């Protein structure tokens, strides 16, 4: 076996102290989320077109089914996100204890952010906690409560119901009729 010598030299720049103490959540990421939400709102297809029963037809072959599925997912993506959100709201409304637990956790988080905005420090055992640490404590304390009120079952119900409803719509909705109509309109202009 031979010895390998690698020359390692150079200057390492140490970042300033303000960069080493970065926060858990950076607020400069928030505009990207707002832009994404705005884009989803703009891309919502008309709901009457989304639920038009005359466009529900069986696919003629398996390759057409997969092509139809992917086209529908791309075309109705924003509508499917809202279907998911509607199912979440339905689940919260029909489970009052879960709704109470979620509202309670959100309220505590709101109070913490309000307290942070007023520059009030939160000290535990002589040590100041950052806002991210406080949110982490709220989340850790909320987990047993969520478990007791059945949040896991509700979460899996929402995921399963969303997958089922969205898959059914994407498989049986004949997107070709709509896309061809839009294509002919674009050609006539």
Secondary structure, DSSP 8 states (H G I E B T S, - for coil): ----------------HHHHS--SS-GGGHHHHHHHHHHHHHT---HHHHT-GGGB---SSHHHHHHHHHHHHHHTHHHHHHHHHHHHHHHHHH-HHHHHHHHHHHHHHHHHHHHHHTT--EEETTEEE-HHHHHHHHHHHHHHHHHHTTHHHHHHHHHHHHHHHHHHHHHHB-HHHHHHHHHHHHHH-
